[in-house]
């Protein structure tokens, strides 16, 4: 009985949905670089900003978001849409000023 409770608590505290960034810098087939639009509903990816243990290091750029972790914020014609959440993210990111990508 105690084992089941511990496993249940562990599953709640550490959801399996986080940590799904592939080594080729994709999440469920979506590339994690390019033009990104921030939305409040119907995102392609739910994102949580963290200070440690990110799935992806992100650098915000004004142009040429052509490599892993480089994001350019746009209001139309995005490559993918994100929604910021505080719990149950698809991926966790940390903002970086240099060396973006999969840690």
Secondary structure by P-SEA (a helix, b strand, c coil): caaaaaaaaaaaacccccccccccccccccccccbbbbbcccccbbbbbbcccccbbbbbbccccccccbbbbbcccccbbbbbbcccccbbbbbbccccccc
